[in-house]
Amino acid sequence: METRVAVMAIIVKEQDSVAALNELLHQYGGYIIGRMGVPYRQRGVNVISVAMDAPADVISALSGKIGRLRGVTAKTVYAPEEALH
C-alpha cells in the first residue's frame, strides 16, 4: 500500500486527555517517524508535532480520533508527492 509523509500538529488544552492521546500515539507508533512536544505554560497548552509515514487513511483515522478527544485539536499537512521522489 502506498504511504504518505505528513506532519500532524496537535494542541492540547485539557490535561485530562493526555493519557488517551498518548495511548492513541502508541497504537499508531509503527507509522510515526518522530514526535516533539513543547509545553507552553504561559498559555496552559501543550504543542505537539508528529511526523508520520503511513497510508492516507491511517493518518486520517488517527487525526480524527485525536480530534474527538476533549480539549484536543489536530490538523494534518501532507508533503507534496513530487517532493518525495
VENJODA-V795351 format. One line per field, one symbol per residue. ss: DSSP state (a for helix, b for strand, c for the rest). phi: phi as a letter, one per 40 degrees, with the letter a starting at -180 (. if undefined). psi: psi as a letter, one per 30 degrees, with the letter a starting at -180 (. if undefined). Layout:
ss: ???
phi: ???
psi: ???
This chain:
ss: cccbbbbbbbbbccaaaaaaaaaaaaacaaabbbbbbbbbccccbbbbbbbbbbcaaaaaaaaaaaaccccbbbbbbbccaaaac
phi: .cbbcabbcbbbbbdcccccccccccccdcbccaaabbcbccbgbbbbbbcbbaddccccccdcccccccgbbbbbbcccdcccb
psi: kkllklkkkkkjfjfffeeeeeeeeeegeffkellkkjkieefhlkkkkjkljlkeeeeeeeeeeeffkkgkkkkkkkkkefff.
